[in-house]
Amino acid sequence: MATNMDQSNNLVIGNGVTFKGTLNVPKKATIYGTVDGELTAEEIFIGQSGKITGKVTARSIEVEGELHQVIHCRDHLHIRATGKVSGKLEYSQIQIERGGEFRGEMQQVGAAPVYPPNTAAGAAKPASAAATSPAGTPASPASGNKDAAT
């Protein structure tokens, strides 16, 4: 059971509420209304009726509604089946359910590589491969494929 102290650092923007400006939320921001501006929080949940347009920074983000422009997600971004995300995205881990949408530019940052990179030039490749293939690629020399080394 949550106490008032547990909820004191959280924010809820209700359905029909519009906010323009900058928000800094110490814990969780739950958005069912509209936010236009900048939002920084530990966790962000955007409900089906929620929409954020602007710069968003959080450890984890879950999207059932809409999220647009610049997104910095230090840990896990989860786009639900009803979610629509567009813009410039930096993430560590991403999950997109069937029906969920992403349009724009994405870059994986801050995550441990799925397998050790071979060269400095090859270090950039696993980031995009990791977004589509979390298990790594079987042809990697680190996977034990003897043919890859010859």
N, C-alpha and C positions, 0 to 999 in steps of 0.2 A: 504494500500500500504506500503510495507516494505521500509525503508530507509536504507542507507549504515550503519547507526549506529545500526539498528536492526540486521543486518547480520554480524557485525564485530566480534562477539564472536562465530560464527558458523564455521564448517569445512565440506567440501565436498571432498570425495575421488572419483574421476570419474571412469567410466568404463575403464578398461585397465590399471589403475594406481595401482602399488604395493608399499606398505609402510611397512618397517620393523623397529620396534623400539617402543618407548613409546610416546603416545599422551595424552595430558591433554587439554580438550576442555571445556571452561566455560559454553557453552550453548549446542547447538545441533550438533551432528556429523552424517552426512549422508554418507553412504558407498555404492558405486556401484562397486568399485574395490576390491582390496585385502589388508587386514591389517594382519600382522603377528607380534604379540607382545602384548603390553598392551595399552588399551584404557579406559580412564576415561572421562565421560561427564555427563551433566545433562540429556540429552536425546540422544538416539541412534536410528537411522533408518537404517536398512540394506535392500537395494533394492534387487530385484531378482537376479541381477548379482553380488551382493556383498557377500564377505566372510571374516569373522574375525576368526582368530585362535589365542588364547592366553587368557589373563586375561582381563575381561571387567567389569567395574563398572559404574552404571548409576542409576538415579532415575526411568526412564522409557525406555523400549527397545521394538522396533517393528521390527520383523524379517520376511522378504519376501525371503531372500537368506539363507545364512548359518552362524551359530555361534557355535564355538567349544571351548572346554576346561573349563575354570573357569568363571562363570557368577555370578555377584552380582547385583541384581536388587532390589533397595530399595522400589519401588512402584509397577509398573505394567509391566509385560512381556506379549507381545501379539505376538504369533506365527501365522502368516498368513498361508493360505492353501498351499502356495509354500515354506514355511519356514522349515528349518531343524536345530535343536538345539541339541547339544550333549555335555556331560561333567558333571561337578559338578555345580549345580544351586542352588543359594539361592535367594528367591523371597518373596515378600509380597503378590502380587496377580498375577494370571496367567490366560491367555485365549489362548486356542489352537483351531484354526478353523479346520473343517473337512479337512483332507489332510495334515495338518501340522504335523511335526514329532518332538518328543523329545525322546532321548535315554540317559540314564545316571542316575545320582543320583540327587534328588531334595529335598530341605528342605524349608519349609515356615518359614520366620523370620520377625520380626518387624511388624506384623499385629495384630490388635485387634482380639481376638478370636471370632468366630461366635456365640458361646454360652459359658457361664462361665464354666471353667473346674471343675470337681468334686474333683480331688486330684492332687497332684504334678505329679504322674505317668500318670494320664489321660490328663495332659496338653499337652503332646506331640502328642496325638492322633488327636485332632481337626485340627492340621496343615495339615496332609495328607488328612483328610476328607474334609477340606475346599477347597483343590485344586480340588477335584472331585465333591464336593457337597456344593456350596456356600450358599445354603439356610439353612444349618445345618442339623442335624438329628432329626427326629420326636421323637425318643425314649429318647432323652435327658431329665433329670429331669427339666431342665430350660424351657422345652417346655410346661410344664403343664400336661404331661402324668402321671396320678396318679399311673398307674401300675408300672412305672419305679422306684418309690420310695419304693414299697413294696417287 
